[in-house]
Amino acid sequence: MKQFKKIFQAVKVPLLAILCSLIVGGIIIAITGSNPFRAYYALLQGSGLAPKGSYAGHKSMLTDFMSYVNYFTPMIFAALAVAVALRAGLFNIGVSGQMLAAGFTASVIVGYSELNAVIAKPLVIVIGIVVGGLAGALIGFLKYKFNINEVVSSIMLNYIFQYVVSFFINTYFVDPVSRQSKEISKASRLTLMDTMVGDLKMDIPLGIILALLTVYLVWFLLEKTKLGYELKAVGFSRSAAKYAGIRVGKSMVLSMTVSGALAGLAGVTYYLGYVGSIQPKVLISTGFDAIAVSLLGNNNPFGIVFSTMLITMIGKGGTYMKSAAGVDAEIASVITGIILLFSACNVYIKWKMEAKKRENTSAKEEK
């Protein structure tokens, strides 16, 4: 009973934020002249969470769902990267840049090679962890050694990665037709594209297995290890943590290293999984959206899985919502923005609820 009450206390504020967001979003949809319930159902259909009226050849609700899983897999890693940094009181706003660096490096070393799948796929994952971890460690080191704000250094690294990678793609690896980077080899790709399973042709994201395993490992790291306790202590108060004998500098560097490694995994599952190429001069929004996704999930690894599914469902189903319910796809972005806005108010909502609870307790004691 106590465990259930603890879980309810942790999720009630995010659930309230989501409910309020859906109500406001429904009002906006109704103002545009569309049916909010039909629009929300279309979001579920577009993500493979509800059946459509008809399907094209070799397609079904299952193929739509697998495409949806492929879409949200990188976001799980990205949101975990944000959560680990926030646990130590740091703000990793450079997840998108770290994703790009890891994805490009893995593409060049493995994606354009002739390695077979048995070697290529694990090597892609290792490169993603190493490159992302090095980028994160650099940010943590700059913060520890020179007290350079991690937000500033990570934003600057975003620009550096973006334009350096764009230069090399346009100079050496560009596809003359698509004007993106060349397609990587099938052996190195972390998603099995257009795979026939019975009579269905679907995309099978291998990264989802690693993502769910990583969710548990990150939870175990943060909640059950000495390092997790030290990160939490540093996040609450660096001066108190230092007084308690915790090496604050080491904890900051380690937290950013782990955060960067997770961002690297997000990068390889996106660029060598979901899309298979890199668009020059574009920094994807996944790393920035991951900040709000992590906050909506209360920075809890298990909560992040559900918040990721919600946010990516709206993004994935937005296109189908336009065709099925006549609602502009941009409305999906508006709904996402409202959800993220309410999630950013989580702390305030929690404070108001606790204040109201204290008032009720005081009133009872006076009686």
Secondary structure as the mmCIF struct_conf table of DSSP 4:
data_model
#
loop_
_struct_conf.conf_type_id
_struct_conf.id
_struct_conf.beg_label_comp_id
_struct_conf.beg_label_asym_id
_struct_conf.beg_label_seq_id
_struct_conf.end_label_comp_id
_struct_conf.end_label_asym_id
_struct_conf.end_label_seq_id
HELX_RH_AL_P HELX_RH_AL_P1 LYS A 2 ILE A 31
TURN_TY1_P TURN_TY1_P1 THR A 32 GLY A 33
BEND BEND1 SER A 34 SER A 34
HELX_RH_AL_P HELX_RH_AL_P2 PRO A 36 GLY A 46
TURN_TY1_P TURN_TY1_P2 SER A 47 GLY A 48
BEND BEND2 LEU A 49 ALA A 50
BEND BEND3 GLY A 53 GLY A 53
TURN_TY1_P TURN_TY1_P3 GLY A 57 HIS A 58
HELX_RH_AL_P HELX_RH_AL_P3 MET A 61 ARG A 87
TURN_TY1_P TURN_TY1_P4 ALA A 88 GLY A 89
HELX_RH_AL_P HELX_RH_AL_P4 VAL A 95 ALA A 106
HELX_RH_PI_P HELX_RH_PI_P1 SER A 107 GLY A 111
TURN_TY1_P TURN_TY1_P5 TYR A 112 TYR A 112
BEND BEND4 SER A 113 SER A 113
HELX_RH_AL_P HELX_RH_AL_P5 ALA A 117 PHE A 146
HELX_RH_AL_P HELX_RH_AL_P6 GLU A 150 PHE A 168
HELX_RH_PI_P HELX_RH_PI_P2 ILE A 169 PHE A 173
STRN STRN1 VAL A 174 VAL A 174
TURN_TY1_P TURN_TY1_P6 PRO A 176 SER A 178
BEND BEND5 ARG A 179 GLN A 180
STRN STRN2 SER A 181 SER A 181
HELX_LH_PP_P HELX_LH_PP_P1 LYS A 182 SER A 185
HELX_RH_3T_P HELX_RH_3T_P1 LYS A 186 SER A 188
BEND BEND6 LEU A 190 LEU A 190
STRN STRN3 THR A 191 VAL A 197
TURN_TY1_P TURN_TY1_P7 GLY A 198 ASP A 199
STRN STRN4 LEU A 200 PRO A 205
TURN_TY1_P TURN_TY1_P8 LEU A 206 LEU A 206
HELX_RH_AL_P HELX_RH_AL_P7 GLY A 207 LYS A 224
BEND BEND7 THR A 225 THR A 225
HELX_RH_AL_P HELX_RH_AL_P8 LYS A 226 PHE A 236
HELX_RH_AL_P HELX_RH_AL_P9 ARG A 238 TYR A 243
TURN_TY1_P TURN_TY1_P9 ALA A 244 GLY A 245
HELX_RH_AL_P HELX_RH_AL_P10 VAL A 248 THR A 269
HELX_RH_PI_P HELX_RH_PI_P3 TYR A 270 TYR A 274
BEND BEND8 VAL A 275 SER A 277
TURN_TY1_P TURN_TY1_P10 PRO A 280 LYS A 281
TURN_TY1_P TURN_TY1_P11 SER A 285 SER A 285
HELX_RH_AL_P HELX_RH_AL_P11 THR A 286 LEU A 296
TURN_TY1_P TURN_TY1_P12 GLY A 297 ASN A 299
HELX_RH_AL_P HELX_RH_AL_P12 PRO A 301 ALA A 325
TURN_TY1_P TURN_TY1_P13 ALA A 329 ALA A 329
HELX_RH_AL_P HELX_RH_AL_P13 GLU A 330 ALA A 344
TURN_TY1_P TURN_TY1_P14 CYS A 345 CYS A 345
HELX_RH_AL_P HELX_RH_AL_P14 ASN A 346 GLU A 366
#
